[in-house]
């Protein structure tokens, strides 16, 4: 029997940024809605550093009109 802790249904920061490179036109705002506060802020900052991109971290329970 083999065990692993390497399986995840979540993309990491590098995977998310790689996926965003394929998006031709940025959304008005890209919302980070998952993860610990420091990790979500780091992803937000990485997205917002890209020219033309705006990103924010949603507050717990925050509702956002899309």
C-alpha positions in Angstrom: 0.0 0.0 0.0 1.3 3.5 -0.9 0.3 6.8 0.7 0.8 10.3 -0.7 0.1 13.8 0.5 0.8 15.2 -3.0 -2.7 15.2 -4.4 -4.7 18.4 -4.4 -7.7 19.8 -6.2 -6.3 23.3 -5.9 -3.9 25.1 -8.2 -0.9 26.7 -6.6 0.2 30.3 -7.2 2.4 29.4 -10.1 -0.3 27.3 -11.8 -2.8 30.2 -11.4 -0.4 32.7 -12.9 0.4 30.4 -15.7 -3.4 30.0 -16.4 -3.9 33.7 -16.3 -1.3 34.2 -19.0 -3.8 32.7 -21.4 -6.5 35.2 -20.7 -6.5 37.8 -23.5 -8.4 40.6 -21.7 -8.2 41.0 -17.9 -11.5 41.2 -15.9 -12.3 44.5 -14.2 -11.2 42.9 -11.0 -9.8 39.4 -10.3 -11.0 38.3 -6.8 -9.0 36.0 -4.6 -11.5 34.1 -2.6 -9.6 31.1 -1.1 -6.6 30.6 1.2 -5.1 31.9 4.3 -5.0 35.8 4.4 -1.2 36.1 3.8 -1.3 33.5 0.9 -4.3 35.2 -0.7 -2.6 38.6 -0.4 0.5 37.2 -2.1 -1.5 35.9 -5.0 -3.4 39.2 -5.3 -0.1 41.1 -5.4 1.3 38.8 -8.1 -1.8 39.2 -10.2 -1.9 43.0 -9.7 1.8 43.2 -10.7 0.8 42.2 -14.2 0.2 45.2 -16.5 -3.5 46.0 -16.9 -4.6 43.6 -14.1 -6.4 44.6 -10.9 -6.9 42.1 -8.1 -8.4 42.1 -4.6 -8.9 39.7 -1.7 -12.5 39.2 -0.8 -13.3 39.6 2.9 -14.9 36.6 4.7 -18.6 36.7 3.9 -18.2 39.6 1.4 -20.7 39.6 -1.5 -19.5 40.8 -4.8 -21.7 41.9 -7.8 -20.4 40.4 -11.0 
